Amino acid sequence: RKEVEQDPGPFNVPEGATVAFNCTYSNSASQSFFWYRQDCRKEPKLLMSVYSSGNEDGRFTAQLNRASQYISLLIRDSKLSDSATYLCVVNIGGTSYGKLTFGQGTILTVHP
Amino acid sequence: EPEVTQTPSHQVTQMGQEVILRCVPISNHLYFYWYRQILGQKVEFLVSFYNNEISEKSEIFDDQFSVERPDGSNFTLKIRSTKLEDSAMYFCASSDRFYGYTFGSGTRLTVV
Protein backbone atom coordinates (compact mmCIF):
# COMPACT_ATOMS: atom_id res chain seq x y z
CA ARG A 1 0.00 0.00 0.00
CA LYS A 2 1.31 3.47 -0.88
CA GLU A 3 2.28 5.67 2.05
CA VAL A 4 0.07 8.51 0.85
CA GLU A 5 -2.52 7.86 -1.80
CA GLN A 6 -4.60 10.36 -3.76
CA ASP A 7 -6.98 10.21 -6.67
CA PRO A 8 -4.82 11.72 -9.45
CA GLY A 9 -7.82 13.15 -11.28
CA PRO A 10 -7.79 15.25 -13.34
CA PHE A 11 -10.74 17.17 -11.99
CA ASN A 12 -12.13 19.56 -14.54
CA VAL A 13 -14.71 21.95 -13.04
CA PRO A 14 -16.38 25.24 -14.00
CA GLU A 15 -15.76 28.43 -12.09
CA GLY A 16 -17.91 28.61 -8.98
CA ALA A 17 -18.08 24.86 -8.51
CA THR A 18 -17.33 23.03 -5.28
CA VAL A 19 -14.74 20.27 -5.54
CA ALA A 20 -13.45 17.78 -2.99
CA PHE A 21 -10.20 15.83 -2.89
CA ASN A 22 -9.49 12.79 -0.81
CA CYS A 23 -6.32 11.24 0.51
CA THR A 24 -5.47 8.16 2.57
CA TYR A 25 -2.26 7.42 4.44
CA SER A 26 -0.91 4.08 5.53
CA ASN A 27 1.11 4.84 8.67
CA SER A 28 -1.20 5.16 11.65
CA ALA A 29 1.63 6.79 13.62
CA SER A 30 1.52 9.85 11.34
CA GLN A 31 1.23 13.03 13.34
CA SER A 32 0.97 16.04 11.04
CA PHE A 33 -0.97 16.52 7.85
CA PHE A 34 -0.95 19.18 5.19
CA TRP A 35 -2.31 20.19 1.84
CA TYR A 36 0.20 21.76 -0.50
CA ARG A 37 -0.41 23.33 -3.86
CA GLN A 38 1.98 22.93 -6.78
CA ASP A 39 1.79 24.90 -9.99
CA CYS A 40 3.35 23.45 -13.13
CA ARG A 41 7.13 23.04 -12.72
CA LYS A 42 7.13 25.11 -9.51
CA GLU A 43 7.86 24.30 -5.91
CA PRO A 44 5.20 22.96 -3.52
CA LYS A 45 3.62 25.70 -1.44
CA LEU A 46 1.78 25.13 1.81
CA LEU A 47 -1.95 25.63 1.40
CA MET A 48 -3.01 24.63 4.88
CA SER A 49 -2.33 22.32 7.76
CA VAL A 50 -5.01 19.78 8.65
CA TYR A 51 -6.23 19.33 12.20
CA SER A 52 -8.39 16.65 13.76
CA SER A 53 -11.10 19.17 14.51
CA GLY A 54 -11.20 20.28 10.89
CA ASN A 55 -10.15 23.71 9.79
CA GLU A 56 -11.17 26.33 7.31
CA ASP A 57 -9.30 29.06 5.50
CA GLY A 58 -11.59 31.15 3.35
CA ARG A 59 -12.93 28.92 0.57
CA PHE A 60 -10.82 25.96 1.67
CA THR A 61 -11.84 23.39 4.29
CA ALA A 62 -9.66 20.50 5.42
CA GLN A 63 -10.73 17.49 7.43
CA LEU A 64 -8.84 14.66 9.08
CA ASN A 65 -10.24 11.32 10.15
CA ARG A 66 -7.55 9.49 12.12
CA ALA A 67 -9.61 6.34 12.59
CA SER A 68 -9.98 5.93 8.82
CA GLN A 69 -6.56 7.45 8.05
CA TYR A 70 -8.27 9.79 5.66
CA ILE A 71 -7.75 13.47 4.80
CA SER A 72 -9.93 15.68 2.65
CA LEU A 73 -9.83 19.11 1.08
CA LEU A 74 -12.93 20.98 -0.03
CA ILE A 75 -12.70 24.01 -2.30
CA ARG A 76 -15.82 26.13 -2.60
CA ASP A 77 -16.57 28.72 -5.28
CA SER A 78 -13.64 27.61 -7.45
CA LYS A 79 -11.62 30.30 -9.20
CA LEU A 80 -9.55 30.01 -12.37
CA SER A 81 -6.50 30.66 -10.19
CA ASP A 82 -7.21 27.48 -8.20
CA SER A 83 -6.03 25.43 -11.18
CA ALA A 84 -3.01 23.51 -9.90
CA THR A 85 -1.96 20.15 -8.49
CA TYR A 86 -3.00 19.59 -4.89
CA LEU A 87 -0.62 17.50 -2.82
CA CYS A 88 -1.58 15.57 0.28
CA VAL A 89 1.42 15.53 2.61
CA VAL A 90 2.08 13.62 5.80
CA ASN A 91 4.73 14.03 8.47
CA ILE A 92 5.06 10.85 10.49
CA GLY A 93 7.18 12.38 13.23
CA GLY A 94 4.85 15.29 13.76
CA THR A 95 7.49 17.95 14.21
CA SER A 96 7.65 21.01 12.01
CA TYR A 97 11.10 19.89 10.89
CA GLY A 98 10.55 16.21 10.11
CA LYS A 99 10.58 14.45 6.76
CA LEU A 100 7.51 15.00 4.59
CA THR A 101 5.89 12.21 2.59
CA PHE A 102 3.97 13.39 -0.46
CA GLY A 103 1.09 11.91 -2.35
CA GLN A 104 1.19 11.91 -6.11
CA GLY A 105 -1.13 14.89 -6.31
CA THR A 106 -4.57 15.61 -7.68
CA ILE A 107 -4.76 17.81 -10.76
CA LEU A 108 -7.47 20.46 -10.77
CA THR A 109 -8.42 22.53 -13.78
CA VAL A 110 -11.03 25.27 -13.32
CA HIS A 111 -12.49 26.53 -16.60
CA PRO A 112 -14.59 29.62 -17.37
CA GLU B 1 9.04 37.23 3.09
CA PRO B 2 12.21 35.14 3.56
CA GLU B 3 13.09 32.82 0.69
CA VAL B 4 15.10 29.70 0.01
CA THR B 5 17.26 30.43 -3.02
CA GLN B 6 18.45 27.74 -5.42
CA THR B 7 20.97 27.98 -8.22
CA PRO B 8 21.10 27.26 -11.06
CA SER B 9 17.46 27.13 -12.09
CA HIS B 10 18.31 24.73 -14.89
CA GLN B 11 21.39 22.58 -15.40
CA VAL B 12 22.17 20.31 -18.32
CA THR B 13 24.96 17.82 -17.85
CA GLN B 14 26.40 14.85 -19.65
CA MET B 15 25.95 11.38 -18.24
CA GLY B 16 28.84 10.49 -15.98
CA GLN B 17 29.61 14.08 -15.01
CA GLU B 18 29.44 15.46 -11.49
CA VAL B 19 27.00 18.24 -10.64
CA ILE B 20 26.62 20.45 -7.61
CA LEU B 21 23.26 22.00 -6.86
CA ARG B 22 23.33 24.99 -4.57
CA CYS B 23 20.89 26.33 -2.05
CA VAL B 24 20.81 29.23 0.38
CA PRO B 25 18.36 28.36 3.16
CA ILE B 26 16.54 30.93 5.27
CA SER B 27 19.10 32.41 7.60
CA ASN B 28 17.66 31.45 10.98
CA HIS B 29 16.54 27.96 9.95
CA LEU B 30 18.41 25.00 11.35
CA TYR B 31 17.04 22.07 9.34
CA PHE B 32 17.80 21.57 5.68
CA TYR B 33 16.49 19.13 3.11
CA TRP B 34 16.72 17.98 -0.45
CA TYR B 35 13.74 16.52 -2.29
CA ARG B 36 13.43 15.55 -5.90
CA GLN B 37 10.56 15.20 -8.35
CA ILE B 38 10.93 13.21 -11.54
CA LEU B 39 8.66 14.59 -14.26
CA GLY B 40 5.12 13.36 -13.75
CA GLN B 41 5.89 11.70 -10.44
CA LYS B 42 5.54 12.61 -6.78
CA VAL B 43 7.91 14.68 -4.69
CA GLU B 44 10.35 12.35 -2.92
CA PHE B 45 12.49 12.92 0.14
CA LEU B 46 16.23 12.53 -0.35
CA VAL B 47 17.96 13.75 2.79
CA SER B 48 17.68 15.93 5.87
CA PHE B 49 20.56 17.75 7.53
CA TYR B 50 20.88 19.23 10.99
CA ASN B 51 23.78 20.36 13.12
CA ASN B 52 26.26 19.71 10.32
CA GLU B 53 25.33 16.13 9.76
CA ILE B 54 22.77 14.00 7.94
CA SER B 55 19.83 13.27 10.23
CA GLU B 56 17.89 11.05 7.84
CA LYS B 57 18.22 9.80 4.28
CA SER B 58 16.10 7.77 1.91
CA GLU B 59 17.13 4.70 -0.04
CA ILE B 60 17.43 6.93 -3.10
CA PHE B 61 20.28 8.81 -1.39
CA ASP B 62 23.04 6.32 -2.11
CA ASP B 63 26.81 6.77 -2.39
CA GLN B 64 26.34 8.76 -5.56
CA PHE B 65 24.91 11.63 -3.52
CA SER B 66 26.43 13.83 -0.85
CA VAL B 67 25.45 17.00 0.96
CA GLU B 68 27.51 19.70 2.53
CA ARG B 69 27.15 22.98 4.32
CA PRO B 70 30.49 24.48 3.33
CA ASP B 71 29.92 27.81 5.08
CA GLY B 72 27.28 29.52 7.18
CA SER B 73 24.88 30.15 4.34
CA ASN B 74 25.11 27.56 1.55
CA PHE B 75 23.78 24.00 1.45
CA THR B 76 24.82 21.86 -1.50
CA LEU B 77 23.82 18.57 -3.08
CA LYS B 78 26.52 16.83 -5.09
CA ILE B 79 25.67 14.08 -7.53
CA ARG B 80 28.70 12.12 -8.69
CA SER B 81 28.67 10.36 -12.04
CA THR B 82 25.16 11.39 -13.07
CA LYS B 83 22.82 8.92 -14.76
CA LEU B 84 19.94 9.57 -17.14
CA GLU B 85 17.49 8.66 -14.36
CA ASP B 86 18.84 11.49 -12.19
CA SER B 87 17.00 13.93 -14.46
CA ALA B 88 14.45 15.62 -12.19
CA MET B 89 13.54 18.80 -10.35
CA TYR B 90 15.57 19.07 -7.16
CA PHE B 91 14.02 21.13 -4.39
CA CYS B 92 15.91 22.42 -1.41
CA ALA B 93 13.94 23.28 1.72
CA SER B 94 14.64 24.62 5.16
CA SER B 95 12.62 24.74 8.35
CA ASP B 96 12.73 25.83 11.93
CA ARG B 97 11.11 24.25 14.96
CA PHE B 98 7.99 26.32 14.81
CA TYR B 99 6.82 27.40 11.40
CA GLY B 100 7.55 24.48 9.17
CA TYR B 101 8.97 24.20 5.73
CA THR B 102 9.89 26.67 3.03
CA PHE B 103 10.82 25.22 -0.35
CA GLY B 104 13.11 26.79 -2.91
CA SER B 105 11.98 27.19 -6.50
CA GLY B 106 14.03 24.19 -7.60
CA THR B 107 16.81 23.25 -9.99
CA ARG B 108 15.78 21.34 -13.09
CA LEU B 109 18.54 18.85 -13.80
CA THR B 110 18.69 17.31 -17.26
CA VAL B 111 21.19 14.51 -17.84
CA VAL B 112 21.90 13.82 -21.51
Interface residues (C-beta under 8 A of the other chain):
Chain A: Q38 R41 K42 E43 P44 K45 L46 S49 L87 T95 S96 Y97 K99 L100 T101 F102 G103 Q104 G105
Chain B: L30 Y31 Y33 Y35 Q41 K42 V43 E44 F45 S48 Y50 E56 M89 F91 S95 D96 R97 F98 Y99 G100 Y101 F103 G104 S105 G106 R108
